[in-house]
Structure formats: C-alpha cells, structure tokens
C-alpha cells in the first residue's frame, strides 16, 4: 500500500548515462527545472569523475558509476584521501 497522498504525484526516478556529456548536461537542466517531478537516482560517465562527483553532490545521487578504470581508480583514491 502506498503512503503517498493521492493528490501528490510520484516523482519519476531517472538514471542518467553519459551524465558529463552534452546530452547529459542538457538533461540536468531539465531536472533542475522540474525538481518536484523528477528525481535523479543514478549517474554514470566514462572518466570525468570530478564532474560526476559535482553532479552527485548537487542532486544527492545515491548511485554513481565510472566506466574507465583509470577514472574509477582516481575517484576512489580521492574519496579515500
């Protein structure tokens, strides 16, 4: 049974692949314009972990993926520093 009010529609939950690229950047603009309708729950990028970390912090994204091994290692080392 849902605890959400019938008058309050549920947010659409999104996972954004390629979050640091041009399409990802434009998608983030849409998310910023509709925070009451859309929720970012996962993001991924090839290797731009710094930009990915900034997006994760801004949108409080619980799931983050980095495809490139070197980018993942750098992000992991930075997190543990």
C-alpha positions as CSV (number, residue, x, y, z in Angstrom):
1,X,0.0,0.0,0.0
2,X,1.4,3.4,-1.0
3,X,1.9,6.1,1.6
4,X,1.9,8.9,-1.0
5,X,-1.1,11.2,-1.0
6,X,-3.4,10.8,-4.0
7,X,-3.1,14.5,-4.7
8,X,0.7,14.4,-4.8
9,X,2.0,12.5,-7.9
10,X,5.2,10.4,-7.5
11,X,8.4,11.7,-8.9
12,X,9.8,9.9,-11.9
13,X,13.1,8.4,-11.0
14,X,15.9,8.6,-13.6
15,X,19.3,7.1,-14.2
16,X,21.5,9.2,-16.5
17,X,24.2,7.5,-18.5
18,X,26.7,9.9,-20.0
19,X,25.9,12.5,-17.4
20,X,29.0,14.6,-18.1
21,X,28.5,14.9,-21.8
22,X,26.4,17.4,-23.8
23,X,23.2,15.4,-23.7
24,X,23.7,14.7,-20.0
25,X,24.3,18.4,-19.3
26,X,21.0,19.3,-21.1
27,X,19.2,16.6,-19.2
28,X,20.5,18.1,-15.9
29,X,18.9,21.4,-17.0
30,X,15.6,19.7,-17.3
31,X,16.0,18.1,-13.9
32,X,16.8,21.5,-12.4
33,X,13.7,23.0,-13.9
34,X,11.4,20.2,-12.6
35,X,12.7,19.1,-9.2
36,X,9.2,18.4,-8.0
37,X,8.6,15.9,-10.8
38,X,11.9,14.3,-11.5
39,X,14.5,12.6,-9.2
40,X,18.0,11.6,-10.3
41,X,18.9,8.3,-8.6
42,X,21.9,7.1,-10.7
43,X,24.5,8.6,-12.9
44,X,27.4,7.3,-15.0
45,X,30.2,8.6,-17.1
46,X,33.3,7.3,-18.9
47,X,36.0,9.0,-16.9
48,X,35.2,12.6,-15.9
49,X,34.9,11.7,-12.2
50,X,35.3,15.3,-11.0
51,X,32.3,16.5,-12.9
52,X,30.4,13.3,-11.9
53,X,31.2,14.0,-8.2
54,X,29.8,17.5,-8.5
55,X,26.6,16.3,-10.1
56,X,26.2,13.6,-7.4
57,X,26.6,16.2,-4.7
58,X,24.2,18.7,-6.3
59,X,21.4,16.1,-6.9
60,X,22.3,13.9,-3.9
61,X,22.6,10.9,-6.3
62,X,23.0,7.6,-4.4
63,X,24.4,5.5,-7.3
64,X,27.4,6.6,-9.3
65,X,29.4,4.7,-11.9
66,X,32.7,5.4,-13.7
67,X,33.4,3.3,-16.8
68,X,37.1,3.9,-17.3
69,X,39.4,2.0,-14.9
70,X,41.8,5.0,-14.5
71,X,39.0,7.4,-13.8
72,X,37.5,4.9,-11.3
73,X,40.9,4.5,-9.5
74,X,41.4,8.3,-9.4
75,X,37.9,8.8,-7.9
76,X,38.4,6.0,-5.4
77,X,41.8,7.4,-4.3
78,X,40.3,10.9,-4.0
79,X,37.4,9.6,-1.9
80,X,39.8,7.7,0.5
81,X,42.2,10.7,0.8
